[in-house]
Amino acid sequence: MSVSELEHLFTEAFDKEELRTTVAEILDVEAAAVTDDAHFLEDLDVDSLMALEVVVVLEKKYGVKFTEAELRDVVTLRSAHGLLVQKLAGS
């Protein structure tokens, strides 16, 4: 099985809805508001401290560590999910 096939299987197994619920709880918004492409800062009115809290909670929950450059990329559910898939598939 190729690496891309393994990543695809992992992506399917990694539940985006669970991630959506987690992010919504952190941000104290309805899960429906956390659409795949809703920008945390612009669309959900999240300030920089709340955005940092999202990252910290995700790091703890999923046992990963984001680099400073990666932190700037976690701006939507889709980007958070994609980064977590990469991190978890690589571990």
C-alpha positions as CSV (number, residue, x, y, z in Angstrom):
1,M,0.0,0.0,0.0
2,S,1.4,3.4,-1.0
3,V,1.8,6.3,1.3
4,S,-0.9,8.3,-0.4
5,E,-3.3,5.3,0.0
6,L,-2.5,5.1,3.7
7,E,-3.0,8.9,4.1
8,H,-6.4,8.6,2.3
9,L,-7.5,5.8,4.7
10,F,-6.3,7.8,7.7
11,T,-8.1,10.9,6.4
12,E,-11.3,8.9,6.2
13,A,-10.8,7.5,9.7
14,F,-9.9,10.9,11.2
15,D,-13.3,12.4,12.0
16,K,-13.7,15.9,10.9
17,E,-17.0,16.2,12.7
18,E,-15.3,15.4,16.0
19,L,-12.8,18.2,15.2
20,R,-15.6,20.6,14.3
21,T,-17.3,19.9,17.7
22,T,-14.0,20.4,19.5
23,V,-13.3,23.7,17.8
24,A,-16.8,24.9,18.4
25,E,-16.6,24.1,22.1
26,I,-13.3,26.0,22.4
27,L,-14.7,29.0,20.5
28,D,-18.0,28.8,22.3
29,V,-20.0,28.8,19.0
30,E,-22.5,26.4,17.4
31,A,-20.8,23.6,15.5
32,A,-22.8,24.6,12.4
33,A,-21.0,28.0,12.5
34,V,-17.6,26.2,12.1
35,T,-17.9,25.4,8.4
36,D,-15.0,23.8,6.6
37,D,-13.9,27.2,5.2
38,A,-15.1,29.6,7.9
39,H,-12.1,31.8,8.8
40,F,-11.6,31.7,12.5
41,L,-10.5,35.3,12.8
42,E,-12.6,37.0,10.0
43,D,-15.8,34.9,10.0
44,L,-16.0,33.7,13.6
45,D,-14.6,36.8,15.2
46,V,-11.9,34.9,17.1
47,D,-9.1,37.0,18.6
48,S,-5.5,35.9,18.6
49,L,-5.6,34.5,22.1
50,M,-8.6,32.3,21.3
51,A,-6.9,31.2,18.1
52,L,-3.9,30.2,20.2
53,E,-6.1,28.3,22.6
54,V,-7.5,26.3,19.7
55,V,-4.0,25.3,18.7
56,V,-3.0,24.4,22.2
57,V,-6.1,22.3,22.8
58,L,-5.6,20.5,19.5
59,E,-1.9,19.8,20.3
60,K,-2.9,18.3,23.7
61,K,-5.9,16.3,22.4
62,Y,-4.1,14.8,19.4
63,G,-0.6,14.6,20.9
64,V,1.1,16.7,18.2
65,K,3.2,19.8,18.1
66,F,2.8,22.6,15.6
67,T,5.7,24.7,14.4
68,E,5.4,28.5,14.5
69,A,4.9,28.5,10.7
70,E,2.1,25.9,11.0
71,L,0.4,27.9,13.6
72,R,-0.2,30.7,11.1
73,D,-1.9,28.2,8.7
74,V,-4.5,27.0,11.2
75,V,-7.2,29.5,10.2
76,T,-10.1,27.3,9.1
77,L,-11.4,23.8,10.1
78,R,-10.2,22.5,6.7
79,S,-6.7,23.8,7.3
80,A,-6.6,22.4,10.9
81,H,-7.9,19.1,9.7
82,G,-5.4,18.8,6.9
83,L,-2.5,19.7,9.2
84,L,-3.6,17.2,11.8
85,V,-3.9,14.5,9.2
86,Q,-0.4,15.2,8.1
87,K,0.9,15.2,11.6
88,L,-0.9,12.1,12.7
89,A,-0.1,10.1,9.6
90,G,3.6,11.0,10.0
91,S,3.8,9.8,13.6
